[in-house]
């Protein structure tokens, strides 16, 4: 059995941010990442102005992510449209690009190593070996680790699924989306649309299982939504026939880890899951990794007892505000929400759904 001072399970933004921050404090952590090659995880890919500043402190500059900036947000619901400038320019980027740049800054990474479960003596890996650590950083994103799984109740009675399709670069599509992040609201779900670093357009959807079940399949749901919502249909017209639709099930939006355990730092979606329409999921992930690394450096493994509930308090406002907007946006009042969404109000909501990055 191997033993490490700090073990990070998961090589996404939360885990890599923790590893880089730990290295800055002089702590060399071992990271385990289940994939052998860096893929393009299902993600909206939005990085706010605050998150870009934080990434800069980790050695990842905005220009390396995407040379273009997102400067506006546009809302659609029931034939209504609202638009406003973002408080400051942001970036949309694929997870492949972001994760690659972050992983390049991590010294000790074992790829193709999956964690199976948490047991009394440590983390049991898929090959049957065990790795123990004084401090465990759980950064497995939306995927739970056996023994530390989030409660079933977090998923709700009508769970949310995430769907994603990539639209290839096209002049007409580029003209439609341009420098905006779009949100198309519909009954029991919403679609986020933004252009990424290679010119392709990332179309991500959060939808309740009941709505998907009524449609019968992801492809059928997209076809229905394109017919019901002409502006969304304009974008979907650029979807290639038979295009791959990625999916992730049972996303526990609104969940937060409120209690702490010595030696266990839950990061990213394992710490709190913000509705994706806020565009702050990766911001929370990166902030959690850095803050947890600082907590370990300052207080040792036992600091997790107080750090975890403190971080839950830090994400209470952004997750709560995003939850309120989501609840309205998925219901019959969505057109009224968009009609009332003046630029000043949109900017206020954008600011309220950001997490601070100075430490928690």
PyMOL commands that set and color helices and strands:
alter all, ss='L'
color gray80, all
select helices_A, chain A and resi 13-24+49-57+62-65+95-103+152-155+171-177+209-215+218-228+230-236+268-270+276-278+281-299+301-314+316-329+334-340+343-352
alter helices_A, ss='H'
color red, helices_A
select strands_A, chain A and resi 2-9+30-33+46-47+70-77+80-92+109-111+115-119+122-125+130-138+160-167+180-186+189-195+201-208+246-251+264-266
alter strands_A, ss='S'
color yellow, strands_A
deselect
rebuild
show_as cartoon
